[in-house]
Structure formats: C-alpha cells, structure tokens
Amino acid sequence: MQAIVAENCGFCVGVKKAVETAFAVPPENTYVLGELIHNEDVVKRLALRGIAQADDLAQVPDGARLIIRSHGVGESVYGYCKAHNIEIIDCTCAFVKRTQGIVEKESAQGKTIVIAGHRDHPEVVGLVGWCRSEAYVFSSEQEDFSLLREKEVVLVSQTTFSEKRFLKIAEILRKVCLKSVEIFQTICYTTVCRQKEAERIAQSCDAVLVLGGSQSSNTGKLCEIASAHCKNVIRLNNADDFRYEKIKFFKRVGVIAGASTPDWQTQEVLFKMAENNAEVQQATETVAAESMMAQAVAEFDKEARYRKGQILTVKIVSARDEGIYVSVSGKGEILIDKAELDCDEYSREKYAEKIEENIDAMVVETSPKVKLSEKAVKKVKEEEALLKDVEEGKEFSVICTGFNKGGLTAQLGTYPVFVPAREIRAGFVKELDKYTGKKLRLKLIEIRKERRKEIIASQRVILEAEREEREAAKAEKESAFFDSIQVGDVVEGKVERVTNFGAFVSVNGFDCLAHISDLSWTGVKDVKDVLEIGKRYEFKVLKIDRESKKVSIGYKQLQPQPWDLAAEKYAEGEVVHGKVVRIVPFGAFVELEKGIDGLVHVSQISHEWLENPTSVLAIGQEVDAQILAFNPEEHKITLSIKALQEAPVADYSRPEREEGGRPQRQKKGRRNNYNDYVDEQEYREWSEGGYGGASIAEILGSEDDK
C-alpha cells in the first residue's frame, strides 16, 4: 500500500496563531468566545488548561480577558468589551481582517454586501456585523439572486468557502445585476491550495482519508471535493476513528487534513496505517523494509530536515536507468529522476562517469518523501539573472493572470508580479478584468522581498516615455517642415483622407488642408470628384500658421481658369449652345461651360417686348444664342437669342406727334411691335466679378431705365 500525504497538512497560519496564543496566555480569568477552532481534541486540551469557553458575551465577567478566535467577530463585540473593561486578545485571521475591512468600507458607501458562505458560520456572522448597509449571504449558485438586480453589489467570500462555488456566484451576479458588481476574491490562498491538492490526490488514489473536526467548514469542503473524484472517501475526526479494515485492500490511499487539524493528529493516523500494514506484510512473509507505508512515515519524520525550495549541494553516488542517486551530507541516498536532471537526453553511462562529483539540486517536494531537481536549480538561476536585469531597470514582459481591486497580477517565473491600477496606463482604469490574458510591458518600481520577492512594476512609465519620445520626434519633424516651406511654394502631397469641407494631404509627413473651395475654379460638391484618396498631386501653399501648426494648400491655383482658355473657344458672331442658370429683371445668364456665363439682355431675348424674361425663359432651359460681344479680359460675353430668330415685319407709319413736334411715346406695357423699341438702348452694360452677372448698381440702374 502506498500513502499519498497532502503537502498542505496541519494548521493554517491563522489557526496556528490562535492556538499558540491560547496556550501561551495565563489561563486565569481568560475566556474564548465560542470554540477556538473546530477541532474537538484541541478544544478539550484548552479546557483542561483552564481557559473557559463562553458562548455568549454575557458569560464573560467584567475585567476578564477574552480571546477572539481566528474566525473573527462583529464590530459590536469590540464595543461591548470596551464598555465592560474586558481585555481583548485578538486572534482574528489576517485574511478575515482584510475581508472585514472591505465590508466596512464598501457598505459605508451605501453598497449592498453579498457574502458567499454559510449563514451560520462564525466568520460569516462576524462579517455581517461589520456591514453599514444591506447584507445578503448565499451558500449556493442555485439560490435566487433576482432581488439584487437594481443594487450596487460588492461580493466577498468566507475565507474557507469553495472556490468553484464562489466563481459561479460571481458569474451569476455579473449577469443578474444591472448596476455595478465589484468582486473581491477573499478566499484564503491556503484554502485554495488545499482544495486543489485534495482534487489532485482524490483523482490518483483508490481511497482518501479526510482528517478534521466534524464542525470544520474547510474540512467539509475538502471532503466534498474529494468525494467528487473518488468513491471511497472516509472522514475522520481523529486517529480514534481510523479503521484499517476499511482501506487494507487499496493500493493507493490519500491522506488529507483540514486547516484546523494539528500535525500530531495526522501523524497518529499515519503511524496506525504503518503498524497495521506491517502486520499484513508479516503475515504474508513480505519484507517489511519494502513497505511504501513504512517509507512514508519515515519520510514524515525527516521533513524537518528539508524545506521546499531549499538548494542542496549533493554528491552523485550511482547512476541507474530511472535516474541518479545522490547523497546529502553523506546521510542516505535520494533519487533524482532523470526527468529532473539538467541534460538534453539522459545517459546512464554518462552520469556513471560523474560518480563522486557534486551537483546542486533543489528540494521540490518533502512529503510523503523528499524529491530533488537539478532543473529547478537552473530555472532559479535563470530567474535570478532575469531579476538582476529587472532590478537594473530593463523592460520585461509578462501575461496578466488576474486582478484585484488594487491592480493586476502576473508571474515572472516563480516571482509574483503586481501592477497597481494607477501604473497600468495614464488615466483611470475601470475595467481591470479586460487585461486578463493580455501581455504587459513593465519596468520595476520596487521589490518587496518580505513578500516572496514580489515585484511591483509599472507599464505607465514605459508608455509615457514612448509618448514623450514620439512627441519630441514629431516636434522636431514639424520644426524642420516649417523651416523648409513658404507661401507660394509648389509641393507634392498624398491625399490621406477627405471630409465634407476638404482633403487632408500629407506633405513630407505633415498634414495640410486643401479646402474644398480651393480644389476647382468652377466649384465642387464632393472632394472625391477632384481628388482620389491615396494618389499624389501637386498643390500650391496658400497660408502657413506655424503657431497653430496649420498649412493651407490649393489645387485649383495650379490649374488654368476657364476664362484663360475662353479666347481659344469663343469669338464674336459665333453661335453657342448653353443652359439658363440665372434670371434677373434685365435678362438671363446662360452657362456655356463650367465657370463661363454669357448675358442675354432682356432686349436680346425676343423681338417682342418682354415685361419679364421669365415669360419665355426658365432656369435649366437650354438655348442657342449668338455672341454679340466678347471681352475675355473682363470676363464678359454678351449673347443674343433673337439674333437667331426671324425679325417681324416692321410698321413704318409715323406716330402721332405731341405739341412742339416731338413724336408721342407710348406708355410702357403697350408696345406690341418692333417700332415700340426704337428709342430703347440696345442693351445695357453688365458685370459680375468675372463669372457673368450684374452688380447691384447695374440692376438698380436698369430699373431706372424702365
């Protein structure tokens, strides 16, 4: 039979502190509030020492000493003790204290506290006693969480609660709660280790012994986890409950102990297993020295000589197929498995030549027997070299493995890494969970050697340094750019992006704006009608504002204007075709091409008198006309539509004369034939800034003529 003993056996730090304190203080007039730990044997020994157990504060007399157990108590207990002059010996576990602080702080802000744990457990009762607002306790993911839908929730956990259940409850809260959910992982790390180890041992054993008090919550969790992976799980309060008959037919038996189980109880069970196993071996005439159980107990006694992580200098004494055997200070031999040797491929012959040589090996396991590794030493040395680089300020990278309220967590080899929230990047980071699984680029802030060489690092300093470097390079580049450019220069640029008001063009890496009004002489509605993204064009520099770092450029300024080519296209007497684009009281403007308009005076529209050009013309109408006058310098073309029409027969009868011999002039609006126009000027002068049209003065003047 082989015994697999959990490495994390015996008291946790909090329980150990409470027990050692209780057995050190004077017993006279000393009380403990409730059971010190959930272990009947320890409680009995404490009672025999003379320390009384009080199940209620009223049982503690004024002026007495009161031991607060590792589970902690509510705030009111401290107030009661102060009022009754009771001296408090506080043995509250540090992990529990931390959770109490979170509950007190967050509830004071009006947030709803949710505790994952068992309602009647002393630790949970104490946590509720620190709440300033609502508090809810959930022990299972199957419970109703809907009443938390509209609340701002803060989730904590009983330190000995199941990690898997806690994570399930956390996931449910994220889905149910419409407002914020803040999650604090407050399960004691030793509890998590014990639970994972219990799962691993149960998976590899035929039977599992779970040792711990019947009231111990963490022992109950271990039993529950083991039962999920092994069908033969036996729970023992102490060695008195052990029955060898229940396990004698199993080849591999796991031994697990809760955090409130003293080492001597575990050792008693192991000795009983060895004694019974030896009897079985004797009855079958098997050599007792080969008993794996006897070896397990022997190694259990040797554990005090070795520490996990300890580096030893050992001597090679033999080489075999499974690995090499080494001697530690000349006492006994320990196998270093070939998989743990620092070599590419193990060769028994090669290591046989190294007998009597010394090598360094690390203690990687101490229970149930000591295991050494040469590879682990190499890894540690590599990590020490890496740590040296980190200490010298070199950048290093890690993958974020998790987060807590304060920041992000990661690992650099065996060294824990912590990145405070303010050191992730510039500005406040709210959603820390999004960084899990992401690569972090870091530089050292400090190394907390008192905490297993925890590395405190910053990503923000790297990002800020890179930003400053980019800004300096950009400023230098901009300065060189502005020194090399002047208004009027012709530059080449690449169109990077367009907007409804223009195009941004990269000129020597600097963004310049070509406004839509500077793209074409004839005007455009869409920048893409003139410029194509990604193509290069020549532009003229129109304006430079070095202070605001803006440069305006134009495309049309390098293109010929329509009027520059008009002399080659048009001449007096030619017939042209165009479209009516504007109508004014004195005539109509006809667009011959983009940017070139001609004026058809009202008198040149028809042989008949027109009160308004709109009576025969409409915007958008296409017409033919003859060029009467052409002045490209002044950007003027005068057109005539009636010149292309057949003139009506003239009536040459003399009009009646007024007194004094002058011919009588008919009133406006009564002229019906060609003779009515004889004393009207043929057409009026016009101008509209070079684009065809009339000024305000000309329009007013034309009205006076009527």
MOURDA-V316828 format. One record per residue. N is the residue number from 1. PHI is phi in radians with two decimals (none if undefined). Layout:
n=N phi=PHI
n=N phi=PHI
This chain:
n=1 phi=none
n=2 phi=-1.98
n=3 phi=-1.75
n=4 phi=-1.91
n=5 phi=-1.69
n=6 phi=-1.06
n=7 phi=-1.17
n=8 phi=-1.60
n=9 phi=-1.79
n=10 phi=1.58
n=11 phi=-1.04
n=12 phi=-1.36
n=13 phi=-1.05
n=14 phi=-1.14
n=15 phi=-1.18
n=16 phi=-1.03
n=17 phi=-1.08
n=18 phi=-1.13
n=19 phi=-1.17
n=20 phi=-1.06
n=21 phi=-1.15
n=22 phi=-1.11
n=23 phi=-1.53
n=24 phi=-1.85
n=25 phi=-1.32
n=26 phi=-1.08
n=27 phi=-1.30
n=28 phi=-1.11
n=29 phi=0.97
n=30 phi=-2.01
n=31 phi=-2.21
n=32 phi=-2.15
n=33 phi=-1.45
n=34 phi=1.38
n=35 phi=-1.21
n=36 phi=-0.99
n=37 phi=-2.45
n=38 phi=-1.49
n=39 phi=-2.55
n=40 phi=-1.06
n=41 phi=-1.13
n=42 phi=-1.15
n=43 phi=-1.09
n=44 phi=-1.13
n=45 phi=-1.10
n=46 phi=-1.17
n=47 phi=-1.16
n=48 phi=-1.11
n=49 phi=-1.26
n=50 phi=1.92
n=51 phi=-1.58
n=52 phi=-1.48
n=53 phi=-1.77
n=54 phi=-1.91
n=55 phi=-1.54
n=56 phi=-2.58
n=57 phi=-1.05
n=58 phi=-1.14
n=59 phi=-1.44
n=60 phi=-1.70
n=61 phi=-1.24
n=62 phi=-1.06
n=63 phi=1.46
n=64 phi=-1.46
n=65 phi=-1.76
n=66 phi=-2.27
n=67 phi=-1.53
n=68 phi=-1.58
n=69 phi=-1.19
n=70 phi=-1.13
n=71 phi=-1.18
n=72 phi=1.41
n=73 phi=-2.43
n=74 phi=-1.31
n=75 phi=-1.07
n=76 phi=-1.11
n=77 phi=-1.11
n=78 phi=-1.14
n=79 phi=-1.15
n=80 phi=-1.11
n=81 phi=-1.10
n=82 phi=-1.14
n=83 phi=-1.20
n=84 phi=-1.90
n=85 phi=0.98
n=86 phi=-1.67
n=87 phi=-1.34
n=88 phi=-1.67
n=89 phi=-1.89
n=90 phi=-1.53
n=91 phi=-1.91
n=92 phi=-1.03
n=93 phi=-1.01
n=94 phi=-1.06
n=95 phi=-1.17
n=96 phi=-1.17
n=97 phi=-1.00
n=98 phi=-1.08
n=99 phi=-1.12
n=100 phi=-1.04
n=101 phi=-1.10
n=102 phi=-1.10
n=103 phi=-1.05
n=104 phi=-1.11
n=105 phi=-1.16
n=106 phi=-1.23
n=107 phi=-1.22
n=108 phi=-1.13
n=109 phi=-1.57
n=110 phi=1.53
n=111 phi=-1.43
n=112 phi=-1.51
n=113 phi=-1.61
n=114 phi=-2.03
n=115 phi=-1.97
n=116 phi=-1.52
n=117 phi=3.04
n=118 phi=-1.78
n=119 phi=-0.98
n=120 phi=-1.61
n=121 phi=-1.22
n=122 phi=-0.94
n=123 phi=-1.11
n=124 phi=-1.17
n=125 phi=-1.03
n=126 phi=-1.14
n=127 phi=-1.08
n=128 phi=-1.05
n=129 phi=-1.22
n=130 phi=-1.84
n=131 phi=-1.40
n=132 phi=-1.77
n=133 phi=-2.36
n=134 phi=-1.16
n=135 phi=-2.43
n=136 phi=-2.20
n=137 phi=-2.07
n=138 phi=-2.21
n=139 phi=-1.83
n=140 phi=-2.62
n=141 phi=-1.29
n=142 phi=-1.49
n=143 phi=-1.35
n=144 phi=-1.51
n=145 phi=-1.82
n=146 phi=-1.13
n=147 phi=-1.20
n=148 phi=-1.69
n=149 phi=-0.95
n=150 phi=-1.72
n=151 phi=-1.91
n=152 phi=-1.50
n=153 phi=-1.89
n=154 phi=-2.13
n=155 phi=-1.82
n=156 phi=-2.20
n=157 phi=-2.40
n=158 phi=-1.02
n=159 phi=-1.12
n=160 phi=-1.88
n=161 phi=-1.36
n=162 phi=-1.14
n=163 phi=-1.11
n=164 phi=-1.11
n=165 phi=-1.15
n=166 phi=-1.05
n=167 phi=-1.14
n=168 phi=-1.16
n=169 phi=-1.10
n=170 phi=-1.07
n=171 phi=-1.13
n=172 phi=-1.10
n=173 phi=-1.08
n=174 phi=-1.07
n=175 phi=-1.45
n=176 phi=-1.39
n=177 phi=-1.31
n=178 phi=-1.44
n=179 phi=-1.71
n=180 phi=-1.30
n=181 phi=-2.28
n=182 phi=-1.91
n=183 phi=-1.99
n=184 phi=-2.02
n=185 phi=-1.43
n=186 phi=-1.90
n=187 phi=-1.24
n=188 phi=-1.03
n=189 phi=-1.10
n=190 phi=-1.21
n=191 phi=-1.12
n=192 phi=-1.07
n=193 phi=-1.08
n=194 phi=-1.09
n=195 phi=-1.16
n=196 phi=-1.17
n=197 phi=-1.19
n=198 phi=-1.07
n=199 phi=-1.12
n=200 phi=-1.13
n=201 phi=-1.16
n=202 phi=-1.09
n=203 phi=-1.22
n=204 phi=-1.85
n=205 phi=-2.04
n=206 phi=-1.43
n=207 phi=-2.62
n=208 phi=-2.33
n=209 phi=-1.72
n=210 phi=-1.94
n=211 phi=-1.85
n=212 phi=2.92
n=213 phi=-1.04
n=214 phi=-1.15
n=215 phi=-1.66
n=216 phi=-1.32
n=217 phi=-1.17
n=218 phi=-1.20
n=219 phi=-1.16
n=220 phi=-1.06
n=221 phi=-1.13
n=222 phi=-1.08
n=223 phi=-1.13
n=224 phi=-1.13
n=225 phi=-1.15
n=226 phi=-1.11
n=227 phi=-1.13
n=228 phi=-1.29
n=229 phi=-2.15
n=230 phi=-2.50
n=231 phi=-1.46
n=232 phi=-1.99
n=233 phi=-1.94
n=234 phi=-2.11
n=235 phi=-1.71
n=236 phi=-2.14
n=237 phi=-1.27
n=238 phi=-2.79
n=239 phi=-1.15
n=240 phi=-1.12
n=241 phi=-1.45
n=242 phi=-1.29
n=243 phi=-2.26
n=244 phi=-1.10
n=245 phi=-1.01
n=246 phi=-1.31
n=247 phi=-2.19
n=248 phi=-1.13
n=249 phi=-1.66
n=250 phi=-1.67
n=251 phi=-1.44
n=252 phi=-2.19
n=253 phi=-2.13
n=254 phi=-1.56
n=255 phi=-2.17
n=256 phi=-2.17
n=257 phi=-2.28
n=258 phi=-1.31
n=259 phi=-1.22
n=260 phi=-1.81
n=261 phi=-1.78
n=262 phi=-1.21
n=263 phi=-1.04
n=264 phi=-1.16
n=265 phi=-1.22
n=266 phi=-1.09
n=267 phi=-1.16
n=268 phi=-1.08
n=269 phi=-1.12
n=270 phi=-1.10
n=271 phi=-1.14
n=272 phi=-1.14
n=273 phi=-1.10
n=274 phi=-1.15
n=275 phi=-1.08
n=276 phi=-1.16
n=277 phi=-1.14
n=278 phi=-1.10
n=279 phi=-1.13
n=280 phi=-1.13
n=281 phi=-1.12
n=282 phi=-1.18
n=283 phi=-1.17
n=284 phi=-1.73
n=285 phi=1.00
n=286 phi=-1.71
n=287 phi=-1.13
n=288 phi=-1.14
n=289 phi=-1.15
n=290 phi=-1.55
n=291 phi=-1.18
n=292 phi=-1.13
n=293 phi=-1.19
n=294 phi=-1.08
n=295 phi=-1.13
n=296 phi=-1.08
n=297 phi=-1.18
n=298 phi=-1.07
n=299 phi=-1.17
n=300 phi=-1.05
n=301 phi=-1.28
n=302 phi=-1.48
n=303 phi=-0.97
n=304 phi=-1.09
n=305 phi=-1.36
n=306 phi=-2.14
n=307 phi=-2.17
n=308 phi=-1.10
n=309 phi=1.66
n=310 phi=-1.23
n=311 phi=-1.77
n=312 phi=-2.01
n=313 phi=-1.68
n=314 phi=-2.14
n=315 phi=-1.90
n=316 phi=-1.30
n=317 phi=-1.97
n=318 phi=-2.85
n=319 phi=-2.23
n=320 phi=-2.30
n=321 phi=-1.11
n=322 phi=-1.45
n=323 phi=2.63
n=324 phi=-2.01
n=325 phi=-1.80
n=326 phi=-2.18
n=327 phi=-1.94
n=328 phi=-1.81
n=329 phi=0.97
n=330 phi=1.31
n=331 phi=-1.99
n=332 phi=1.24
n=333 phi=-2.20
n=334 phi=-2.22
n=335 phi=-1.43
n=336 phi=-1.84
n=337 phi=-1.02
n=338 phi=-1.03
n=339 phi=-1.24
n=340 phi=-1.79
n=341 phi=-1.59
n=342 phi=-1.47
n=343 phi=-2.66
n=344 phi=-1.20
n=345 phi=-2.55
n=346 phi=-1.26
n=347 phi=-2.34
n=348 phi=-1.05
n=349 phi=-1.12
n=350 phi=-1.09
n=351 phi=-1.35
n=352 phi=-1.12
n=353 phi=-1.29
n=354 phi=-1.75
n=355 phi=-1.01
n=356 phi=1.46
n=357 phi=-1.42
n=358 phi=-1.72
n=359 phi=-2.36
n=360 phi=-1.69
n=361 phi=-2.41
n=362 phi=-1.83
n=363 phi=-1.34
n=364 phi=-1.81
n=365 phi=-2.55
n=366 phi=-2.12
n=367 phi=-2.46
n=368 phi=-1.33
n=369 phi=-2.49
n=370 phi=-1.31
n=371 phi=-2.16
n=372 phi=-2.03
n=373 phi=-2.52
n=374 phi=-1.40
n=375 phi=-1.09
n=376 phi=-1.10
n=377 phi=-1.13
n=378 phi=-1.03
n=379 phi=-1.10
n=380 phi=-1.10
n=381 phi=-1.13
n=382 phi=-1.11
n=383 phi=-1.19
n=384 phi=-1.14
n=385 phi=-1.15
n=386 phi=-1.13
n=387 phi=-1.11
n=388 phi=-1.10
n=389 phi=-1.08
n=390 phi=-1.09
n=391 phi=-1.12
n=392 phi=-1.43
n=393 phi=1.64
n=394 phi=-1.33
n=395 phi=-1.26
n=396 phi=-2.41
n=397 phi=-2.15
n=398 phi=-2.46
n=399 phi=-1.79
n=400 phi=-1.13
n=401 phi=-1.78
n=402 phi=3.12
n=403 phi=-2.75
n=404 phi=-2.45
n=405 phi=-1.04
n=406 phi=-1.48
n=407 phi=2.90
n=408 phi=-1.87
n=409 phi=-2.09
n=410 phi=-2.82
n=411 phi=-2.30
n=412 phi=-1.99
n=413 phi=1.16
n=414 phi=-1.66
n=415 phi=-1.58
n=416 phi=-1.24
n=417 phi=-2.12
n=418 phi=-2.25
n=419 phi=-2.01
n=420 phi=-0.99
n=421 phi=-0.97
n=422 phi=-1.25
n=423 phi=-1.77
n=424 phi=-1.31
n=425 phi=-2.83
n=426 phi=-1.18
n=427 phi=1.63
n=428 phi=-1.36
n=429 phi=-1.89
n=430 phi=-1.62
n=431 phi=-1.67
n=432 phi=-1.18
n=433 phi=-1.09
n=434 phi=-1.21
n=435 phi=-1.53
n=436 phi=-1.05
n=437 phi=1.52
n=438 phi=-1.62
n=439 phi=-1.37
n=440 phi=-2.02
n=441 phi=-1.79
n=442 phi=-2.30
n=443 phi=-2.33
n=444 phi=-1.18
n=445 phi=-1.77
n=446 phi=-2.81
n=447 phi=-2.07
n=448 phi=-1.58
n=449 phi=-1.23
n=450 phi=-1.29
n=451 phi=-2.07
n=452 phi=0.93
n=453 phi=0.93
n=454 phi=-1.24
n=455 phi=-1.63
n=456 phi=-1.74
n=457 phi=-2.35
n=458 phi=-2.35
n=459 phi=-1.67
n=460 phi=-1.04
n=461 phi=-1.11
n=462 phi=-1.22
n=463 phi=-1.12
n=464 phi=-1.18
n=465 phi=-1.12
n=466 phi=-1.18
n=467 phi=-1.14
n=468 phi=-1.09
n=469 phi=-1.14
n=470 phi=-1.13
n=471 phi=-1.15
n=472 phi=-1.13
n=473 phi=-1.13
n=474 phi=-1.15
n=475 phi=-1.10
n=476 phi=-1.14
n=477 phi=-1.17
n=478 phi=-1.13
n=479 phi=-1.07
n=480 phi=-1.12
n=481 phi=-1.14
n=482 phi=-1.18
n=483 phi=-1.25
n=484 phi=-1.79
n=485 phi=-2.23
n=486 phi=-2.42
n=487 phi=-1.07
n=488 phi=1.74
n=489 phi=-1.14
n=490 phi=-1.75
n=491 phi=-2.17
n=492 phi=-1.83
n=493 phi=-2.54
n=494 phi=-1.85
n=495 phi=-1.26
n=496 phi=-1.63
n=497 phi=-2.75
n=498 phi=-2.18
n=499 phi=-2.29
n=500 phi=-1.30
n=501 phi=-1.94
n=502 phi=2.78
n=503 phi=-2.19
n=504 phi=-1.70
n=505 phi=-2.07
n=506 phi=-1.49
n=507 phi=-2.02
n=508 phi=0.95
n=509 phi=1.48
n=510 phi=-1.94
n=511 phi=-1.37
n=512 phi=-2.02
n=513 phi=-1.83
n=514 phi=-1.80
n=515 phi=-1.16
n=516 phi=-1.04
n=517 phi=-1.28
n=518 phi=-1.87
n=519 phi=-1.70
n=520 phi=-2.59
n=521 phi=-1.20
n=522 phi=-1.68
n=523 phi=1.42
n=524 phi=-2.38
n=525 phi=-1.69
n=526 phi=-2.28
n=527 phi=-0.98
n=528 phi=-1.19
n=529 phi=-1.24
n=530 phi=-1.99
n=531 phi=-2.03
n=532 phi=-2.03
n=533 phi=-1.06
n=534 phi=1.65
n=535 phi=-1.63
n=536 phi=-1.86
n=537 phi=-2.44
n=538 phi=-1.68
n=539 phi=-2.33
n=540 phi=-1.89
n=541 phi=-1.30
n=542 phi=-1.78
n=543 phi=-2.67
n=544 phi=-2.23
n=545 phi=-2.11
n=546 phi=-1.16
n=547 phi=-1.12
n=548 phi=-1.62
n=549 phi=0.98
n=550 phi=-2.26
n=551 phi=-2.30
n=552 phi=-1.80
n=553 phi=-2.26
n=554 phi=-2.25
n=555 phi=-1.73
n=556 phi=-1.19
n=557 phi=-1.10
n=558 phi=-1.76
n=559 phi=-1.89
n=560 phi=-1.16
n=561 phi=-1.40
n=562 phi=-0.93
n=563 phi=-1.24
n=564 phi=-1.16
n=565 phi=-1.81
n=566 phi=-1.10
n=567 phi=-1.08
n=568 phi=-1.42
n=569 phi=-1.89
n=570 phi=-2.18
n=571 phi=-2.65
n=572 phi=-1.07
n=573 phi=1.63
n=574 phi=-1.28
n=575 phi=-1.72
n=576 phi=-2.16
n=577 phi=-2.06
n=578 phi=-2.73
n=579 phi=-2.19
n=580 phi=-1.20
n=581 phi=-1.99
n=582 phi=-2.55
n=583 phi=-2.22
n=584 phi=-2.16
n=585 phi=-0.99
n=586 phi=-1.73
n=587 phi=2.81
n=588 phi=-2.39
n=589 phi=-1.79
n=590 phi=-2.00
n=591 phi=-1.44
n=592 phi=-1.52
n=593 phi=-2.84
n=594 phi=-1.01
n=595 phi=1.62
n=596 phi=-2.23
n=597 phi=-2.03
n=598 phi=-2.09
n=599 phi=-1.76
n=600 phi=-1.84
n=601 phi=-1.11
n=602 phi=-0.96
n=603 phi=-1.34
n=604 phi=-1.87
n=605 phi=-1.51
n=606 phi=-2.59
n=607 phi=-1.27
n=608 phi=-1.57
n=609 phi=-1.20
n=610 phi=-2.06
n=611 phi=-1.21
n=612 phi=-2.61
n=613 phi=-1.01
n=614 phi=-1.19
n=615 phi=-1.24
n=616 phi=-2.25
n=617 phi=-2.10
n=618 phi=-2.43
n=619 phi=-1.04
n=620 phi=1.63
n=621 phi=-1.25
n=622 phi=-1.64
n=623 phi=-2.42
n=624 phi=-1.84
n=625 phi=-2.65
n=626 phi=-1.85
n=627 phi=-1.33
n=628 phi=-1.55
n=629 phi=-2.54
n=630 phi=-2.43
n=631 phi=-2.28
n=632 phi=-1.13
n=633 phi=-1.11
n=634 phi=-1.68
n=635 phi=1.02
n=636 phi=-2.26
n=637 phi=-2.34
n=638 phi=-1.82
n=639 phi=-2.03
n=640 phi=-2.43
n=641 phi=-1.51
n=642 phi=-1.21
n=643 phi=-1.12
n=644 phi=-1.67
n=645 phi=-1.84
n=646 phi=-1.28
n=647 phi=-1.30
n=648 phi=-1.27
n=649 phi=-1.14
n=650 phi=-1.42
n=651 phi=-1.83
n=652 phi=-1.68
n=653 phi=-1.10
n=654 phi=-1.31
n=655 phi=-1.31
n=656 phi=-1.07
n=657 phi=-1.80
n=658 phi=-1.46
n=659 phi=-1.09
n=660 phi=1.63
n=661 phi=1.62
n=662 phi=-1.41
n=663 phi=-1.16
n=664 phi=-1.30
n=665 phi=-1.65
n=666 phi=-1.24
n=667 phi=-1.26
n=668 phi=-1.04
n=669 phi=1.73
n=670 phi=-1.96
n=671 phi=-1.47
n=672 phi=-2.10
n=673 phi=-2.51
n=674 phi=-1.02
n=675 phi=-1.13
n=676 phi=-1.21
n=677 phi=-1.78
n=678 phi=-1.07
n=679 phi=-1.83
n=680 phi=-1.53
n=681 phi=-1.10
n=682 phi=-1.07
n=683 phi=-2.77
n=684 phi=-1.81
n=685 phi=-1.17
n=686 phi=-2.63
n=687 phi=-2.86
n=688 phi=-2.55
n=689 phi=0.99
n=690 phi=1.55
n=691 phi=-2.06
n=692 phi=1.45
n=693 phi=2.78
n=694 phi=-2.39
n=695 phi=-1.39
n=696 phi=-1.07
n=697 phi=-1.09
n=698 phi=-1.16
n=699 phi=-1.10
n=700 phi=-1.12
n=701 phi=-1.10
n=702 phi=-1.18
n=703 phi=-1.20
n=704 phi=-1.17
n=705 phi=-1.27
n=706 phi=-1.35
